[in-house]
Amino acid sequence: MMAQWDLGPLLRALPRHPAKTLLITGDADKAVPPEVSAEAASRMPDARVVSLAGLGHLAHEEDAPATAAPILAFLNAHLD
């Protein structure tokens, strides 16, 4: 199903994305490979990627604490 998506408009818009952004990927994700997240982040002015070792596409279900840790660190670093 995702193979039929036209991501062109989204990819062209990413350089104009103004918000600090955290992308989280599992390094074993077969649905959205980590390289896709890295490419998306490289197109945004203020984005970073965290890759979680041994986790797949449903990292938040596979290891909720490991997924929550970078989210909490990101929020703590960027909230006033």
CYANA upper distance limits for C-alpha pairs under 8 A (distance plus 0.5 A):
  1 MET  CA      5 TRP  CA      7.88
  7 LEU  CA     11 LEU  CA      6.58
  8 GLY  CA     12 ARG  CA      6.63
  9 PRO  CA     13 ALA  CA      6.74
 10 LEU  CA     14 LEU  CA      6.85
 11 LEU  CA     40 ALA  CA      7.81
 11 LEU  CA     43 ARG  CA      8.18
 13 ALA  CA     17 HIS  CA      7.30
 14 LEU  CA     40 ALA  CA      7.87
 14 LEU  CA     43 ARG  CA      6.29
 14 LEU  CA     44 MET  CA      5.78
 15 PRO  CA     43 ARG  CA      5.85
 15 PRO  CA     44 MET  CA      5.19
 15 PRO  CA     45 PRO  CA      6.60
 16 ARG  CA     44 MET  CA      7.63
 16 ARG  CA     45 PRO  CA      8.11
 17 HIS  CA     44 MET  CA      6.69
 17 HIS  CA     45 PRO  CA      7.65
 18 PRO  CA     45 PRO  CA      7.71
 18 PRO  CA     46 ASP  CA      7.96
 19 ALA  CA     46 ASP  CA      7.37
 20 LYS  CA     46 ASP  CA      5.54
 20 LYS  CA     47 ALA  CA      6.28
 21 THR  CA     46 ASP  CA      6.79
 21 THR  CA     47 ALA  CA      4.98
 21 THR  CA     48 ARG  CA      6.95
 22 LEU  CA     47 ALA  CA      6.29
 22 LEU  CA     48 ARG  CA      5.75
 22 LEU  CA     49 VAL  CA      6.39
 22 LEU  CA     50 VAL  CA      7.91
 22 LEU  CA     71 ILE  CA      8.17
 22 LEU  CA     74 PHE  CA      7.81
 23 LEU  CA     37 SER  CA      7.15
 23 LEU  CA     41 ALA  CA      7.87
 23 LEU  CA     47 ALA  CA      7.89
 23 LEU  CA     48 ARG  CA      6.73
 23 LEU  CA     49 VAL  CA      5.19
 23 LEU  CA     50 VAL  CA      6.79
 24 ILE  CA     37 SER  CA      8.32
 24 ILE  CA     49 VAL  CA      6.25
 24 ILE  CA     50 VAL  CA      5.39
 24 ILE  CA     51 SER  CA      6.44
 24 ILE  CA     52 LEU  CA      7.89
 24 ILE  CA     67 THR  CA      8.22
 25 THR  CA     29 ASP  CA      7.51
 25 THR  CA     33 PRO  CA      8.29
 25 THR  CA     34 PRO  CA      6.30
 25 THR  CA     37 SER  CA      7.49
 25 THR  CA     49 VAL  CA      7.84
 25 THR  CA     50 VAL  CA      6.78
 25 THR  CA     51 SER  CA      5.33
 25 THR  CA     52 LEU  CA      6.62
 25 THR  CA     56 GLY  CA      8.09
 25 THR  CA     57 HIS  CA      7.67
 25 THR  CA     59 ALA  CA      7.98
 26 GLY  CA     34 PRO  CA      7.34
 26 GLY  CA     51 SER  CA      5.88
 26 GLY  CA     52 LEU  CA      5.13
 26 GLY  CA     53 ALA  CA      6.77
 26 GLY  CA     54 GLY  CA      7.19
 26 GLY  CA     55 LEU  CA      4.95
 26 GLY  CA     56 GLY  CA      5.15
 26 GLY  CA     57 HIS  CA      6.59
 26 GLY  CA     58 LEU  CA      8.42
 26 GLY  CA     59 ALA  CA      6.52
 27 ASP  CA     33 PRO  CA      7.90
 27 ASP  CA     34 PRO  CA      6.43
 27 ASP  CA     51 SER  CA      6.17
 27 ASP  CA     52 LEU  CA      6.25
 27 ASP  CA     53 ALA  CA      5.92
 27 ASP  CA     54 GLY  CA      6.51
 27 ASP  CA     55 LEU  CA      6.47
 27 ASP  CA     56 GLY  CA      6.98
 28 ALA  CA     33 PRO  CA      7.98
 28 ALA  CA     34 PRO  CA      8.44
 28 ALA  CA     53 ALA  CA      7.93
 28 ALA  CA     54 GLY  CA      6.26
 28 ALA  CA     55 LEU  CA      5.87
 28 ALA  CA     56 GLY  CA      5.03
 28 ALA  CA     57 HIS  CA      7.91
 29 ASP  CA     33 PRO  CA      5.74
 29 ASP  CA     34 PRO  CA      7.28
 29 ASP  CA     55 LEU  CA      7.27
 29 ASP  CA     56 GLY  CA      4.37
 29 ASP  CA     57 HIS  CA      5.03
 30 LYS  CA     56 GLY  CA      7.35
 30 LYS  CA     57 HIS  CA      7.24
 31 ALA  CA     57 HIS  CA      6.70
 32 VAL  CA     36 VAL  CA      6.90
 32 VAL  CA     37 SER  CA      8.04
 32 VAL  CA     57 HIS  CA      7.41
 33 PRO  CA     37 SER  CA      7.66
 34 PRO  CA     38 ALA  CA      6.76
 34 PRO  CA     51 SER  CA      7.64
 35 GLU  CA     39 GLU  CA      6.56
 36 VAL  CA     40 ALA  CA      6.70
 37 SER  CA     41 ALA  CA      6.64
 37 SER  CA     49 VAL  CA      7.40
 38 ALA  CA     42 SER  CA      6.64
 38 ALA  CA     48 ARG  CA      8.48
 38 ALA  CA     49 VAL  CA      6.81
 39 GLU  CA     43 ARG  CA      7.09
 40 ALA  CA     44 MET  CA      7.30
 41 ALA  CA     46 ASP  CA      8.41
 41 ALA  CA     47 ALA  CA      5.65
 41 ALA  CA     48 ARG  CA      6.39
 41 ALA  CA     49 VAL  CA      7.18
 42 SER  CA     47 ALA  CA      7.84
 50 VAL  CA     70 PRO  CA      7.86
 52 LEU  CA     59 ALA  CA      8.26
 52 LEU  CA     66 ALA  CA      7.97
 52 LEU  CA     67 THR  CA      8.00
 55 LEU  CA     59 ALA  CA      5.83
 55 LEU  CA     62 GLU  CA      7.25
 55 LEU  CA     63 ASP  CA      8.15
 56 GLY  CA     62 GLU  CA      8.20
 58 LEU  CA     62 GLU  CA      6.63
 59 ALA  CA     63 ASP  CA      6.34
 59 ALA  CA     64 ALA  CA      7.54
 59 ALA  CA     67 THR  CA      6.98
 60 HIS  CA     64 ALA  CA      5.09
 60 HIS  CA     65 PRO  CA      8.44
 60 HIS  CA     66 ALA  CA      8.38
 60 HIS  CA     67 THR  CA      5.95
 60 HIS  CA     68 ALA  CA      8.13
 63 ASP  CA     67 THR  CA      6.83
 64 ALA  CA     68 ALA  CA      6.47
 65 PRO  CA     69 ALA  CA      6.58
 66 ALA  CA     70 PRO  CA      8.02
 67 THR  CA     71 ILE  CA      7.50
 68 ALA  CA     72 LEU  CA      6.58
 69 ALA  CA     73 ALA  CA      6.70
 70 PRO  CA     74 PHE  CA      6.45
 71 ILE  CA     75 LEU  CA      6.66
 72 LEU  CA     76 ASN  CA      6.49
 73 ALA  CA     77 ALA  CA      6.59
 74 PHE  CA     78 HIS  CA      6.73
 75 LEU  CA     79 LEU  CA      6.20
